[in-house]
Amino acid sequence: MTVRAPHLAATLRSFTLGAFAYLVRELDEAGDSLPFAFEEHVGRDGPSLYEYRPLVRDFIEARSSRLRVRDDATLALDELRREPAAAIYARAHAGPTPDEDDALYRTVLLDLLVRTAEGCGGFDWDDDVFTRAYAELERSLFGERRTYAAAAPLVGLSVGAAIDLGPSMRVRAAADGELARHWPEARRLLPDGFGRDPDRYCVAELRAALGPDEGAPDAPAEIADAVSALRLATAAPLAAGPVLFETLDGRPYGIRPVLPIAATQPPGEPTRLDPFRGALAGELLARLGLADADATLAEALDRWELSLFQQDPFRSEQLRAALAAVLGDAWVLRAPVLLEDDPALRGRVHTALAALAERDDSAQAADLVRRVLVEALRHGDRVTLAQLLDGVLLGQREAPTREHLVA
């Protein structure tokens, strides 16, 4: 590799070598060996494979304060302070901090040590492994853009090929061991059966390119919106989390909880996300921003999503409130025109909604409310939509096709 900062490379190599020697002595004096994680790799089309992963990160981090006071760490920090790009890198990876040395130590020195040790499978030094780890660090250190990614496990949904929900969000199958590579403890943070069951092997992935001084996106909120859009498009009993895993430039960045409404799985039968419904979910995800400027639409969406976890009479009450918020008090009449072109089908929709209006009977109406919200979001202006529907009901305009109503 072509080294851009030879003095920095030599100093960091000395720090890493010295830390390896210190950690080997720690193991020898304790008469112990590195702890291991027993990782199961479940093959959907074949037998399960098992791997022992040395928990070098935990071992190193438990001794990080002692490693920091060593002379080679002090020299490495002195060299990093002379490199302006290092401070920018540290802020990006550790967030704003009053202690620049602590950010440099944890995001550069400690991370380089961990990545080298993980590549070596312990503390038997391999120069090629260090060279690769340093090359990755230098590319990130001097790069103009940083690559952020957040992945949240999904349950209740399956997918074939990856499906884009927008320029920065997609649903894809989880790669075998992708989370355990950065977080050996990830297995206990995943949903039960994840990677094994047919509806428990997908992730929602958020990706973003960040400038040197640009902060990470609000991944929990972005993932929650994606879950809402997918629930609307597919009626799947979908949930994400319970946590999401963040990386920056391919390095572990954080583990954050998913918002409760998105992390709770509603009842229902799992479904498959096909390209058609994936495109609809992407359209709805883009239009969920309309609720930011329309509190009434936001209330309708919130009430519908809460109804997924309730039983009658509370479920029916939430559904009635959602319909009234999005279509007004005349929702029993307006919704059939919105949902169906055929008069006979409109009559069936009206019968189901009239039952909901008169009593706590959500069995037939629950999915109709979901469809109303889908069409209202696609139209984009619920006030104008109500006027169009009233025109049809009053005979002031010809009954258009549903596609024209929501265009």
C-alpha positions in Angstrom: 0.0 0.0 0.0 1.0 3.6 -0.5 1.3 5.2 2.9 0.1 8.8 3.0 1.5 9.5 6.5 4.7 7.4 7.1 5.4 8.9 10.5 1.9 8.2 11.7 2.0 4.6 10.3 5.3 3.9 12.1 4.0 5.3 15.4 0.7 3.4 15.3 2.5 0.2 14.4 4.8 0.7 17.5 1.8 1.3 19.7 0.0 -1.8 18.4 3.1 -4.0 18.7 3.7 -2.8 22.3 0.0 -3.4 23.2 0.2 -6.9 21.8 3.3 -7.7 24.0 1.6 -6.3 27.0 -1.6 -8.2 26.5 0.3 -11.5 25.9 2.0 -10.9 29.3 -1.4 -10.3 30.8 -2.6 -13.7 29.5 0.6 -15.5 30.6 0.5 -14.0 34.1 -3.1 -14.9 34.6 -2.5 -18.4 33.2 -5.6 -18.1 31.2 -6.7 -17.9 27.6 -8.9 -15.5 25.7 -12.7 -16.0 26.2 -14.5 -17.2 23.1 -18.0 -16.7 21.8 -19.7 -19.8 20.4 -21.4 -18.5 17.2 -24.0 -20.5 15.3 -24.3 -19.8 11.6 -27.7 -21.1 10.5 -28.0 -22.1 6.9 -31.5 -21.8 5.5 -30.7 -24.3 2.7 -28.1 -26.5 4.6 -26.8 -27.5 7.9 -25.8 -25.1 10.7 -22.1 -24.3 11.1 -20.5 -23.3 14.4 -17.6 -21.0 15.0 -15.5 -20.1 18.0 -14.8 -16.3 18.0 -12.2 -15.0 20.4 -13.6 -12.0 22.3 -10.5 -9.9 21.9 -12.6 -6.6 22.0 -13.9 -7.3 25.5 -10.4 -8.4 26.7 -8.7 -5.3 25.3 -11.4 -2.8 26.5 -11.2 -4.2 30.0 -7.5 -3.1 30.0 -7.9 0.1 28.0 -7.1 2.4 30.9 -3.8 0.6 31.5 -2.9 0.6 27.8 -3.5 4.3 27.6 -0.8 5.3 30.2 1.9 3.4 28.4 4.7 5.4 26.7 3.9 4.1 23.2 0.3 5.3 23.6 1.5 8.8 24.7 3.8 9.0 21.6 1.0 7.9 19.3 -1.4 10.5 20.7 1.3 13.2 20.2 1.6 12.2 16.6 -2.2 12.1 16.1 -2.5 15.7 17.5 -0.2 16.9 14.7 -2.6 15.5 12.0 -5.7 17.8 11.6 -7.7 15.0 9.8 -7.4 12.9 13.0 -9.4 15.3 15.1 -12.2 15.4 12.4 -12.2 11.6 12.3 -12.4 11.4 16.1 -15.3 13.8 16.3 -17.2 11.8 13.5 -16.6 8.5 15.2 -17.0 9.5 18.9 -19.3 12.5 18.7 -18.4 15.9 20.2 -16.3 15.5 23.3 -14.5 17.9 25.6 -11.6 15.4 25.8 -9.9 15.3 22.4 -7.2 12.8 23.6 -9.9 10.4 24.8 -11.7 10.6 21.4 -8.4 10.0 19.6 -7.4 7.2 21.8 -10.7 5.3 21.6 -11.6 5.9 17.9 -8.1 5.5 16.4 -5.7 3.7 18.7 -8.0 1.3 20.5 -10.0 0.6 17.4 -6.9 -0.1 15.4 -5.6 -2.4 18.1 -9.0 -4.3 18.3 -9.2 -4.7 14.5 -5.7 -6.0 14.3 -6.2 -8.4 17.1 -9.5 -9.7 15.6 -7.8 -10.2 12.3 -5.0 -12.2 14.0 -7.5 -14.2 16.0 -5.7 -13.2 19.2 -2.3 -11.7 20.0 0.0 -13.6 17.6 1.3 -10.8 15.5 0.8 -10.8 11.7 2.3 -7.8 9.9 -0.1 -8.2 6.9 -3.1 -8.0 9.1 -1.8 -4.8 10.7 -1.1 -3.4 7.2 -4.6 -4.0 6.1 -6.1 -2.6 9.2 -4.0 0.6 9.0 -4.8 0.9 5.3 -8.5 1.0 6.1 -7.9 3.5 8.9 -5.9 5.8 6.6 -8.5 5.7 3.8 -11.2 6.7 6.3 -8.9 9.2 8.1 -8.1 11.2 4.9 -11.4 10.6 3.1 -13.7 13.5 2.2 -16.8 11.5 2.9 -17.7 9.0 5.5 -20.0 6.0 5.0 -22.7 5.6 7.7 -24.9 2.5 7.9 -27.5 1.2 10.4 -29.1 -2.2 10.2 -32.1 -3.3 12.2 -33.3 -7.0 12.2 -36.9 -7.5 10.9 -39.4 -10.1 11.9 -42.8 -10.9 10.2 -41.5 -10.3 6.7 -39.5 -12.2 4.1 -37.8 -11.0 0.9 -36.0 -12.4 -2.1 -33.7 -9.9 -3.7 -33.0 -6.6 -1.9 -35.7 -4.0 -2.3 -35.0 -0.3 -2.2 -37.5 1.8 -0.3 -35.7 5.0 -1.2 -32.3 6.4 -1.9 -31.0 5.6 1.6 -33.3 2.8 2.9 -33.6 -0.8 1.7 -34.8 -4.2 2.9 -32.5 -7.1 2.3 -31.5 -10.5 3.6 -29.0 -10.4 6.4 -25.5 -11.6 5.5 -24.3 -14.6 7.5 -22.3 -13.3 10.5 -22.4 -9.6 9.5 -23.4 -8.4 12.9 -21.3 -10.8 14.9 -18.2 -9.6 12.9 -18.4 -6.3 14.8 -20.4 -7.3 17.9 -19.7 -10.9 19.0 -22.4 -10.4 21.6 -25.0 -9.6 18.9 -26.7 -13.0 19.1 -28.3 -12.2 22.5 -29.5 -8.8 21.1 -31.4 -10.3 18.1 -35.0 -11.5 18.0 -35.6 -15.1 18.9 -35.0 -17.4 15.9 -33.4 -14.6 13.8 -31.5 -16.2 10.9 -33.3 -19.5 11.3 -37.0 -18.9 10.7 -38.4 -18.0 7.2 -39.8 -14.6 8.4 -36.8 -13.7 10.6 -33.7 -13.2 8.4 -34.2 -9.7 6.9 -32.8 -6.3 7.9 -33.9 -2.8 7.2 -30.7 -0.9 6.3 -30.2 2.8 6.3 -27.1 4.2 4.5 -25.8 7.7 4.2 -22.7 9.5 3.0 -21.6 12.1 5.6 -19.4 15.1 5.2 -16.4 15.6 7.6 -18.4 17.7 10.0 -21.8 16.1 9.4 -23.5 14.1 12.2 -25.1 10.7 11.9 -28.8 10.6 10.9 -31.6 9.8 13.4 -31.6 6.1 12.6 -34.3 5.0 15.1 -36.8 7.5 13.6 -35.8 6.6 10.1 -36.2 2.9 10.8 -39.5 3.5 12.5 -40.9 5.3 9.5 -39.7 2.5 7.2 -41.6 0.0 9.5 -44.8 2.1 9.3 -44.6 2.3 5.5 -44.1 -1.5 5.2 -47.0 -2.2 7.6 -49.2 0.1 5.5 -48.1 -1.5 2.2 -48.1 -5.1 3.2 -50.3 -5.6 6.3 -47.5 -7.7 7.6 -47.1 -8.3 11.4 -43.8 -6.5 11.1 -41.4 -5.4 13.8 -37.8 -4.2 13.9 -35.1 -4.5 16.5 -35.1 -4.6 19.4 -31.9 -2.7 18.7 -30.2 -1.4 15.5 -26.5 -1.7 14.8 -24.5 1.3 13.5 -21.2 1.4 11.6 -19.2 4.3 10.3 -16.6 3.6 7.6 -17.1 -0.1 8.3 -16.3 0.3 12.0 -18.6 -0.3 14.9 -20.3 3.0 15.8 -23.0 2.2 18.2 -26.0 0.0 19.2 -29.2 1.9 19.8 -32.8 0.9 20.8 -35.5 0.9 18.1 -38.5 3.0 19.0 -41.1 0.9 20.9 -43.9 1.2 18.3 -41.6 -0.2 15.7 -40.0 -2.8 17.9 -43.3 -4.4 19.0 -44.7 -7.1 16.8 -48.4 -7.1 16.1 -50.4 -10.3 15.6 -50.8 -11.7 12.1 -49.5 -14.0 9.5 -46.0 -13.3 8.0 -45.9 -12.1 4.4 -43.4 -11.8 1.6 -42.3 -8.4 0.3 -42.5 -8.5 -3.5 -41.2 -5.7 -5.8 -44.8 -4.3 -6.3 -45.5 -3.8 -2.6 -41.9 -2.7 -2.1 -42.4 0.1 -4.6 -45.6 1.0 -2.8 -43.8 1.0 0.6 -41.1 3.3 -0.9 -43.8 5.7 -2.1 -45.5 5.7 1.3 -42.2 6.2 3.1 -41.5 9.3 1.0 -45.0 10.6 1.8 -45.0 10.0 5.5 -43.3 13.4 5.7 -46.7 15.0 5.0 -47.7 14.2 8.5 -45.0 16.6 9.8 -47.1 19.5 8.5 -50.5 18.0 9.1 -51.2 17.1 12.7 -54.6 15.6 11.8 -53.0 13.2 9.4 -50.3 12.3 11.9 -53.1 11.5 14.5 -54.8 9.2 12.0 -51.6 7.3 11.3 -50.8 7.0 15.0 -54.2 5.8 15.9 -54.2 3.2 13.1 -50.7 1.9 14.2 -51.8 1.7 17.8 -54.9 -0.3 16.8 -52.6 -3.1 15.5 -51.8 -4.0 19.1 -55.3 -3.7 20.6 -58.5 -5.6 20.9 -62.1 -4.4 20.8 -63.5 -2.1 22.1 -60.3 -0.1 22.1 -59.3 -1.2 18.6 -62.6 -0.1 17.1 -62.4 3.2 18.8 -58.9 3.8 17.4 -60.1 2.9 13.9 -63.1 5.2 14.0 -60.9 8.0 15.2 -58.4 7.4 12.4 -61.1 7.4 9.7 -62.6 10.6 11.1 -59.2 12.3 11.2 -58.4 11.5 7.6 -61.8 11.7 5.9 -63.9 13.7 8.3 -67.2 12.8 9.9 -68.7 11.5 6.6 -66.1 8.7 6.5 -68.7 6.0 6.2 -69.8 7.4 2.9 -66.5 8.7 1.6 -64.3 5.6 2.2 -66.3 3.2 -0.1 -65.9 5.7 -3.0 -62.2 6.0 -2.3 -61.5 2.3 -2.1 -63.7 0.7 -4.8 -64.7 1.5 -8.4 -67.4 -1.2 -8.7 -70.8 -0.2 -7.1 -71.3 -3.7 -5.6 -67.9 -3.7 -4.0 -68.6 -0.2 -2.7 -71.7 -1.5 -1.1 -69.8 -4.2 0.8 -67.3 -1.7 2.0 -70.1 0.5 3.2 -71.7 -2.3 5.1 -68.5 -3.2 6.9 -67.8 0.5 7.8 -71.4 1.0 8.9 -71.0 -1.9 11.3 -67.8 -0.3 12.7 -69.6 3.1 13.1 -72.5 1.6 15.0 -70.7 -0.8 17.3 -67.3 -2.2 18.3 -66.8 -4.5 15.3 -63.4 -4.1 13.8 -63.0 -7.6 12.3 -63.9 -6.6 8.7 -63.0 -3.0 8.9 -59.4 -3.1 10.1 -57.8 -3.7 6.7 -60.1 -1.2 5.1 -58.8 1.5 7.4 -55.2 0.6 6.3 -56.2 0.9 2.7 -57.8 4.3 3.3 -54.6 5.6 4.8 -52.6 4.3 1.9 -54.8 6.1 -0.6 -54.9 9.3 1.4 -51.1 9.4 1.6 -50.8 8.7 -2.1 -53.2 11.5 -2.9 -51.3 13.9 -0.7 -54.0 16.4 0.3 -56.8 14.9 2.5 -58.9 18.1 2.3 -59.0 18.1 -1.5 -59.5 14.4 -1.5 -62.6 14.8 0.7 -64.0 17.4 -1.7 -63.5 15.1 -4.7 -65.3 12.2 -2.9 -68.2 14.5 -1.9 -68.5 15.6 -5.6 -69.0 12.0 -6.6 -71.5 11.3 -3.8 -73.6 14.4 -4.7 -73.5 13.6 -8.4 -71.7 16.8 -9.2 -69.0 14.9 -11.1 -68.7 11.6 -12.8 -67.5 8.8 -10.7 -63.8 8.6 -11.6 -61.7 5.6 -11.3 -59.9 5.1 -8.0 -56.6 5.8 -9.8 -57.8 9.2 -10.7 -58.8 10.0 -7.2 -55.4 9.3 -5.8 -53.3 10.6 -8.7 
